[in-house]
Amino acid sequence: MEPKNIPLHQLHVSLGGKIVDFAGYNMPVRYSSDIEEHMTVRNGVGVFDVSHMGEFLLKGPEALDLIQRVTSNDASTLIDGQAQYSCLPNETGGIVDDLIVYKIKDNDYMLVVNASNIDKDWAWISKFNTKGVDMKNISDDTCLFAVQGPKAVASLQKLTSTNLGDIKYYHFAIGEIAGVKDAVISNTGYTGAGGFEIYVKNQYAEKVWNAIFEAGKEFDIKPIGLGARDTLRLEMGFCLYGNDIDDTTSPLEGGLGWITKFKKDFTNAAALKKQKEEGVTRKLVGFKMIDKGIPRHDYVIKDASGATIGKVTSGTMSPLLGIGIGMGYVTTPNAGVGTEIFIDVRGRALKAQVSKTPLIG
């Protein structure tokens, strides 16, 4: 199947974006260099067009009940204007997807899901919609810009009367931005550099994009591709679905016990609760290279004796630290912070150390 174009596809081509097929969409992976774009976000402000992401609206008196049954976190604690990181457990111990649940108001929610899983997630949630929740898939009608970096607020505040300083982390407001009404302005970034994610309808996308770049001109704002998005999230130790978590990894193995709340019933809750009580045999950890080398997806992880103890799920050269960093699953006895591990890089066992996340903390 041909990859889809996001609404501002031609604009990204004209900006010199290198376009790749990512999750079934033609997406800009970089405009200049990954390192330059990475440091732009860490030190200034950059904009990701992540309009490939999926958005579902769930409305009605049974909307919360449905969300509670399909997600691991407890959405009943949400107040209006609050967002929550969560996941959709499957029935065999793994994860259908990770997502963010937005509570707009009582009986009115938005779910934001990964681009590669839009159809899969829609089918999964629909399967449990037995009480007539009004579900609407607005993914194809919605653009999403992640404006990230320490200068993001100063740039965006010029475009809105909403006080961005009042929007706490994992909260959002619905307001006007660049003259466009009913935009969702959300403090839910994936970079650890601060900033906001702006959801607007497709017809306003170019207007808002151009206004953001005009507002950020004094801070040398730049478009940022998926390459830097990956290195930024990895420095923070944030999971990427399909790499670090998937249909075969449990939330507890993936370090997502904090979003797995057993005070309520949800898909596969009993099995996951049993797993929590008995303990997991492997855990997702962050690590930093001690020897010189770059860890990559699927590289084998070994202990000092040469025994295989796991594998790398994500790895890169950290632009900020100047060393190789990564995440991977290792056997539980080897998961403690400070544990020495070895990454098999083309037959060479390179030393690394299990580290706390954020890896740049």
C-alpha positions in Angstrom: 0.0 0.0 0.0 1.3 3.5 -0.9 2.1 5.6 2.1 -0.3 8.5 2.9 0.7 12.1 2.7 0.2 14.4 5.7 -1.6 17.6 4.9 1.5 19.8 4.7 3.5 17.2 2.7 4.4 19.6 -0.1 5.5 22.3 2.4 8.0 19.8 4.0 9.3 18.9 0.6 9.9 22.6 -0.2 11.7 23.0 3.1 14.2 20.4 2.0 12.8 17.7 4.3 14.1 14.2 3.5 10.9 12.2 3.2 10.7 8.5 4.3 7.9 6.0 4.8 7.2 5.9 8.5 4.2 4.1 9.9 2.5 4.2 6.5 3.0 7.9 6.1 5.4 10.0 4.1 7.2 11.8 6.9 10.1 14.3 7.1 13.0 12.5 8.8 15.4 15.4 8.7 15.9 18.8 7.1 19.5 19.5 7.9 21.2 17.0 10.3 19.8 15.0 13.2 22.4 16.5 15.6 21.7 20.1 14.6 18.0 19.6 14.9 18.3 17.7 18.2 20.3 20.6 19.7 17.9 23.2 18.3 15.2 21.6 20.4 17.4 21.2 23.5 18.6 24.8 23.4 16.0 26.8 21.5 12.8 25.8 19.7 11.8 23.5 16.9 8.6 22.2 15.4 7.7 18.7 14.5 4.8 18.0 12.2 3.4 14.8 13.7 0.1 14.9 11.9 0.4 11.2 11.2 -0.7 10.5 14.8 -4.3 9.2 15.4 -7.1 11.0 17.3 -10.3 9.4 18.4 -13.2 11.2 20.1 -15.3 9.3 22.6 -18.5 10.8 23.9 -21.5 9.9 25.9 -22.4 8.7 29.4 -20.6 5.4 29.0 -17.4 6.9 27.5 -15.4 6.8 30.8 -16.6 3.2 31.4 -15.3 2.2 28.0 -11.9 3.9 28.6 -11.6 2.3 32.0 -12.2 -1.2 30.5 -9.7 -0.9 27.7 -6.9 1.2 29.3 -4.5 0.3 32.1 -4.4 3.6 33.9 -7.3 5.1 36.0 -9.0 7.7 33.9 -11.6 8.3 36.6 -9.0 10.5 38.4 -8.8 13.0 35.5 -10.2 16.5 35.8 -11.3 18.6 32.8 -8.3 19.8 30.9 -6.1 17.0 32.1 -4.3 14.3 30.0 -3.0 10.9 31.1 -0.4 8.5 29.6 -1.8 5.0 29.4 -1.8 1.8 27.4 -4.2 -0.7 25.9 -3.4 -4.1 27.3 -4.1 -7.1 25.0 -5.6 -10.4 26.2 -2.3 -12.2 26.1 -0.1 -10.1 28.4 1.2 -7.6 25.8 0.3 -4.1 24.7 -2.0 -3.1 21.8 -0.6 0.4 21.9 0.4 3.2 24.3 -1.7 6.4 24.1 -2.7 9.6 25.8 -6.2 10.1 27.2 -7.5 13.7 27.2 -10.5 14.6 29.4 -12.2 17.5 27.7 -15.2 17.4 30.1 -17.5 14.8 31.6 -18.6 12.3 28.9 -16.2 13.9 26.4 -12.7 12.5 25.8 -10.0 12.4 23.1 -7.6 9.5 22.7 -4.3 10.1 20.9 -2.7 6.9 19.5 0.3 6.0 17.4 0.1 6.4 13.6 1.0 2.7 12.9 -1.8 1.5 15.1 -4.7 3.8 14.1 -6.8 1.0 12.5 -5.7 -1.7 15.0 -6.6 0.5 18.0 -9.9 1.6 16.5 -10.9 -2.0 15.9 -9.7 -3.0 19.4 -11.6 -0.2 21.3 -14.7 -0.8 19.1 -14.7 -4.4 20.1 -15.4 -3.4 23.7 -17.9 -0.6 22.8 -20.9 -2.6 23.9 -22.7 0.3 25.6 -23.2 2.7 22.7 -20.4 5.2 23.2 -20.3 7.7 20.3 -16.8 7.1 18.7 -15.4 9.3 16.0 -12.0 8.8 14.3 -10.8 12.3 13.4 -7.3 11.3 12.5 -7.5 12.2 8.8 -9.0 15.7 9.7 -6.5 16.7 12.4 -3.0 18.2 12.2 -0.6 18.0 15.1 2.4 20.2 15.6 4.8 19.6 18.5 6.5 22.9 19.3 9.3 21.9 21.6 12.3 23.5 23.4 13.0 26.1 26.1 11.9 28.9 23.7 8.6 27.3 22.8 6.5 29.1 25.3 7.9 32.6 24.4 7.2 31.8 20.7 3.7 30.5 21.1 2.5 33.0 23.7 2.6 35.7 21.0 -0.1 33.8 19.2 -2.7 33.1 21.9 -4.4 34.9 24.8 -4.4 31.5 26.7 -1.8 31.8 29.5 0.6 29.0 28.6 2.3 29.3 31.9 -0.9 28.1 33.6 -1.0 24.8 31.6 0.8 22.3 33.8 2.6 19.2 32.4 0.0 16.7 31.1 -2.7 19.3 31.1 -4.2 21.2 28.1 -6.5 24.0 27.1 -8.8 24.6 24.2 -8.4 28.1 22.9 -7.5 30.3 20.0 -4.1 30.2 18.4 -3.0 32.4 15.5 -6.6 33.4 15.0 -7.8 29.8 14.8 -10.5 28.9 17.4 -10.9 25.6 19.2 -7.3 24.5 19.0 -6.1 22.0 21.6 -3.0 23.4 23.3 -1.4 20.5 25.2 1.6 20.3 27.5 2.4 16.7 26.6 5.7 16.7 24.7 7.9 13.7 23.8 11.3 15.4 24.0 11.9 16.4 27.7 12.7 19.9 26.4 9.4 21.6 27.3 6.8 23.0 24.9 3.4 22.3 23.6 1.5 20.2 21.1 -1.0 22.0 19.0 -4.0 20.2 17.5 -5.9 22.0 14.7 -8.2 21.0 11.8 -6.4 20.4 8.5 -7.8 23.5 6.8 -5.9 25.7 9.3 -2.7 23.8 9.4 -0.6 26.0 7.0 -1.9 29.2 8.6 -0.9 28.0 12.1 2.5 26.5 10.9 3.4 29.8 9.3 2.4 31.8 12.3 4.4 29.6 14.6 7.5 30.1 12.5 7.0 33.9 12.3 6.6 34.0 16.1 9.7 32.0 16.7 11.9 33.8 14.2 13.8 35.7 16.8 14.7 32.4 18.5 15.9 30.9 15.2 13.0 28.4 15.2 13.5 25.4 12.8 11.5 22.5 11.4 12.6 19.2 13.0 12.4 15.7 11.6 11.7 12.3 13.0 15.4 11.5 13.3 15.9 14.1 16.1 12.5 13.1 17.6 13.9 9.6 18.2 17.2 10.8 19.7 15.4 13.3 22.0 12.9 10.7 23.3 15.7 8.2 23.8 17.8 10.6 25.9 14.7 10.8 28.1 14.1 7.1 28.2 10.6 7.4 26.7 9.3 4.2 25.1 8.6 4.0 21.3 5.8 1.5 20.4 7.1 -1.2 18.1 10.6 -0.9 19.5 10.5 -0.8 23.3 7.0 -2.1 23.8 4.7 -4.1 21.6 2.1 -6.9 21.5 4.6 -9.3 23.3 5.8 -7.0 26.1 3.8 -6.6 29.3 3.4 -3.1 30.8 5.2 -4.4 33.9 8.2 -5.6 32.0 8.3 -2.4 30.1 8.5 -0.2 33.2 4.9 0.9 32.9 3.7 -0.4 36.3 3.1 3.2 37.2 0.3 3.4 34.6 -1.1 0.0 35.5 -3.8 0.5 38.2 -5.4 -2.6 39.7 -8.1 -0.6 41.6 -10.3 -1.2 38.6 -11.0 -4.0 36.1 -9.5 -3.8 32.6 -8.4 -6.1 29.8 -6.2 -8.9 31.2 -6.0 -7.2 34.6 -6.1 -10.5 36.5 -3.1 -12.0 34.6 -1.1 -8.8 34.9 -1.9 -8.6 38.7 -0.6 -12.1 39.1 2.5 -11.2 37.1 3.1 -8.2 39.5 2.7 -10.4 42.5 5.1 -13.1 41.1 7.6 -10.7 39.6 8.7 -10.3 36.0 11.7 -12.3 34.6 12.9 -9.4 32.4 12.8 -5.7 32.6 13.2 -2.8 30.2 16.2 -0.7 31.3 18.1 2.3 30.0 21.9 2.1 29.6 24.9 4.2 28.7 27.9 2.9 26.8 31.2 2.9 28.7 33.2 1.5 25.7 33.1 3.5 22.5 30.3 2.2 20.2 26.7 2.8 19.2 24.0 0.2 20.3 21.4 -0.6 17.7 17.9 -2.3 17.7 18.2 -6.1 18.2 21.8 -6.1 19.3 22.4 -8.9 21.8 23.0 -7.9 25.5 25.4 -10.2 27.5 26.7 -10.4 31.0 30.4 -10.5 32.0 30.6 -14.3 31.5 29.3 -13.9 27.9 25.9 -15.3 28.6 23.0 -13.7 26.6 20.7 -11.8 29.0 18.6 -9.7 26.6 18.5 -7.5 23.6 18.6 -3.8 22.7 15.3 -2.3 21.7 16.5 1.3 20.9 19.9 2.8 20.6 21.7 5.8 19.3 24.6 8.2 19.8 23.4 10.8 22.3 24.0 14.3 20.8 24.0 15.8 24.3 26.3 13.3 26.0 28.4 12.4 23.1 28.2 8.7 23.9 26.1 5.7 22.9 22.9 5.2 24.8 20.1 2.8 24.6 17.2 0.8 26.1 16.7 -2.9 26.1 15.2 -5.8 28.0 17.5 -7.7 30.4 16.9 -10.5 32.8 15.7 -9.1 36.2 18.9 -9.9 38.2 20.8 -7.7 35.7 18.3 -4.8 35.7 19.6 -2.9 38.7 21.0 0.6 38.1 24.8 0.4 37.9 24.9 -3.2 36.6 27.6 -3.7 34.1 26.4 -5.2 30.8 27.9 -5.9 27.4 26.5 -5.0 24.0 27.4 -7.3 21.2 28.4 -4.9 18.4 29.4 -7.0 15.3 31.1 -9.7 17.5 32.7 -7.3 19.9 31.4 -7.2 23.5 31.3 -3.5 24.4 30.9 -2.5 28.0 27.8 -0.5 29.1 26.1 0.3 32.4 22.4 0.1 33.3 21.4 3.7 34.1 18.5 5.7 35.5 16.2 7.5 33.1 16.3 10.2 31.9 19.7 9.2 30.6 20.7 12.8 30.4 19.4 13.5 34.0 
